[in-house]
Amino acid sequence: MSDTGTDTQHTAQEDFRWRRSLAAASPWLLGVLLLIAAVLALSAGRYPVSVSKVTGIILDPLMGGDTTWTESEAMVIWMVRVPRIVLAALIGGGLALSGAALQSVFRNPLADPQILGVSSGAAFGGVFGILLAGSGWPVMAGAFIGGIGALLLIFLLVGGATHGHGGTIMLVLAGLVVGAVGSAGIALVKFVADPDNQLPAIVFWLLGSLAGVSISHIWLTAVPVLLSAMVILGLRFHLFALAVGDADAQTLGVPVRRVRLLAMVATGLIVAASVAACGIVGWVGLVVPHLVRLGFGYDYRRFFVNSALAGAAYLIVVDTLARTLVPAEIPLGALTALLGAPVFAVLLRRMRREADG
């Protein structure tokens, strides 16, 4: 073997070792990134607070000591920004995890609550809950029923065609159908809603925002999201097997129908909780798992955890941009769509090249 061939093989081995080490350390790296994003988000805003003061305010209940910050700065951090950032982390991590789970269930990297119309179905259920009983648990129940119904309808429409180029087309078309049904239902609810009270509440909720977050919003979201996340993480090996194919998964002893049903219910609950808390926030479940897969690979031991951590950091950053870029806060759903749509276009183009090649 020539020296050139030896050098090339040595370089390839070093690159493999580097990527393997990076993948093994990826949960820790993403955890540090999440912590940095949270601290910077606590510092940023119309009332800026330095990072050193933010650190002192957060650690003060544990360590005590002399204070270098004012009472107003502490109230801004604890009463306004901490609840908002915690909710952003819950929703971002949950949506990214649900997107990763759906991509495994449908064996397609384009599967996402937004693309599949699940968010529209959950939004329809949520606005129907607002119409009937106002805010709170009725919105959660309606959003959950709408999200699960949308997922079931997608599964019935797509059937067994869930992979390959034809599966991609079927998923997109089925998502268009379900999304159109959800949008039509939302339009009808707006039409019959009280224009003085109910209609403004519906419109503001659908825009997507984390403004005015309280502890009750966090509890309302944390319980279903964390329970569903535990289910998905517990099924990570089974979901990895499903991504390969039903026949191979059954050979490995995976109860395919039960795993698929559990994953869909957990995903529907996460989407319902997220939509109920802040309206439609799309594209997170598509963008984040795809970026994680490109950066750190698709190892079932770390992929779903990495997706949750990256999704939490991603939505914290996007929400910080939404409230700091302009004097009037940008709707969160609009900003995630502006960032996510180009990634979706690139992914479609890449899959088309692979299909043609």
Long-range contacts (C-beta under 8 A, 24 or more apart in sequence): 19-297, 22-296, 23-296, 23-297, 23-299, 23-302, 24-302, 26-295, 26-296, 26-302, 26-306, 27-302, 27-305, 27-306, 27-309, 30-306, 30-309, 30-310, 30-313, 31-309, 33-309, 33-310, 33-313, 34-89, 34-309, 34-312, 34-313, 34-316, 37-313, 37-316, 37-317, 37-320, 38-85, 38-89, 38-316, 40-320, 41-81, 41-85, 41-88, 41-316, 41-317, 41-319, 41-320, 42-77, 42-81, 42-82, 42-85, 44-320, 44-324, 45-76, 45-81, 45-323, 45-324, 46-323, 46-324, 47-72, 47-73, 47-76, 49-73, 49-76, 49-77, 83-213, 83-214, 83-215, 83-217, 83-218, 84-210, 84-211, 84-213, 84-319, 85-316, 85-319, 86-218, 87-210, 87-213, 87-217, 87-218, 87-221, 87-277, 87-278, 88-210, 88-312, 88-315, 88-316, 88-319, 89-312, 89-313, 89-315, 89-316, 90-218, 90-221, 90-222, 90-225, 90-226, 90-312, 91-221, 91-225, 91-273, 91-274, 91-277, 91-278, 91-281, 91-284, 91-315, 92-284, 92-288, 92-311, 92-312, 92-313, 92-314, 92-315, 92-316, 92-318, 93-225, 93-229, 93-308, 93-309, 93-311, 93-312, 93-315, 94-225, 94-228, 94-229, 94-270, 94-273, 94-274, 94-308, 94-311, 95-270, 95-271, 95-274, 95-281, 95-284, 95-285, 95-288, 95-311, 95-315, 96-284, 96-285, 96-288, 96-289, 96-292, 96-307, 96-308, 96-310, 96-311, 96-312, 96-314, 97-229, 97-232, 97-233, 97-270, 97-304, 97-307, 97-308, 97-311, 98-228, 98-232, 98-266, 98-267, 98-270, 98-271, 98-285, 99-284, 99-285, 99-286, 99-288, 99-289, 99-307, 100-232, 100-285, 100-289, 100-292, 100-303, 100-304, 100-307, 101-232, 101-235, 101-239, 101-263, 101-266, 101-267, 101-304, 102-263, 102-264, 102-267, 102-285, 103-243, 103-289, 104-239, 104-240, 104-242, 104-243, 104-263, 105-239, 105-242, 105-260, 105-263, 105-264, 105-267, 106-158, 106-162, 106-163, 106-167, 106-171, 107-162, 107-163, 107-167, 107-242, 107-243, 107-244, 107-245, 108-162, 108-163, 108-167, 108-168, 108-171, 109-289, 109-290, 109-293, 109-347, 109-351, 110-168, 110-171, 110-172, 110-286, 110-344, 110-347, 110-348, 110-351, 111-171, 112-282, 112-283, 112-285, 112-286, 113-147, 113-267, 113-271, 113-282, 113-285, 114-280, 114-282, 114-283, 114-285, 114-286, 114-340, 115-171, 115-172, 115-175, 115-286, 115-344, 116-150, 116-151, 116-154, 116-171, 116-174, 116-175, 116-178, 117-150, 117-154, 117-174, 117-175, 117-176, 117-177, 117-178, 117-179, 117-180, 117-181, 117-182, 118-147, 118-150, 118-151, 118-154, 118-178, 118-267, 118-268, 118-271, 119-147, 119-182, 119-271, 119-275, 119-280, 119-281, 119-282, 120-150, 120-178, 120-179, 120-181, 120-182, 120-183, 120-186, 120-280, 121-146, 121-147, 121-149, 121-150, 121-151, 121-153, 121-178, 121-181, 121-182, 122-146, 122-147, 122-150, 122-268, 122-271, 122-272, 122-275, 122-276, 123-182, 123-186, 123-206, 123-275, 123-279, 123-280, 124-181, 124-182, 124-183, 124-185, 124-186, 124-189, 125-149, 125-272, 126-205, 126-272, 126-275, 126-276, 127-185, 127-186, 127-189, 127-190, 127-193, 127-202, 127-205, 127-206, 128-185, 128-189, 130-189, 130-193, 130-198, 130-201, 130-202, 130-205, 131-189, 131-192, 131-193, 131-198, 131-202, 135-201, 136-220, 137-220, 139-276, 140-220, 140-224, 140-272, 140-273, 140-276, 143-271, 143-272, 143-273, 143-275, 143-276, 144-224, 144-268, 144-269, 144-272, 144-273, 145-272, 146-182, 146-272, 147-267, 147-268, 147-269, 147-271, 147-272, 147-275, 148-264, 148-265, 148-268, 148-272, 150-178, 150-182, 150-268, 151-264, 151-267, 151-268, 152-264, 153-177, 153-178, 153-181, 154-178, 155-264, 163-245, 164-355, 165-351, 165-355, 168-351, 205-279, 206-279, 206-280, 206-333, 207-279, 207-331, 207-332, 207-333, 207-334, 208-278, 208-279, 208-280, 208-281, 208-331, 208-332, 208-333, 208-334, 208-336, 209-278, 209-279, 209-322, 209-329, 209-331, 209-332, 210-278, 210-319, 210-332, 211-323, 211-329, 217-277, 220-273, 220-276, 220-277, 221-273, 221-274, 221-276, 221-277, 224-269, 224-270, 224-272, 224-273, 225-269, 225-270, 225-273, 225-274, 227-269, 228-265, 228-266, 228-267, 228-269, 228-270, 228-273, 229-266, 229-270, 229-308, 231-262, 231-263, 231-266, 232-263, 232-266, 232-267, 232-304, 233-304, 233-305, 233-308, 235-259, 235-262, 235-263, 236-300, 236-301, 236-303, 236-304, 237-300, 239-263, 239-300, 239-304, 240-298, 240-300, 240-303, 243-298, 278-332, 279-332, 279-333, 280-333, 281-315, 281-332, 281-333, 281-336, 282-333, 282-336, 282-337, 282-340, 283-336, 283-337, 283-339, 283-340, 283-341, 283-343, 283-344, 284-311, 284-314, 284-315, 284-336, 284-340, 285-311, 286-340, 286-343, 286-344, 286-347, 287-314, 287-339, 287-340, 287-343, 287-344, 288-314, 290-343, 290-347, 291-343
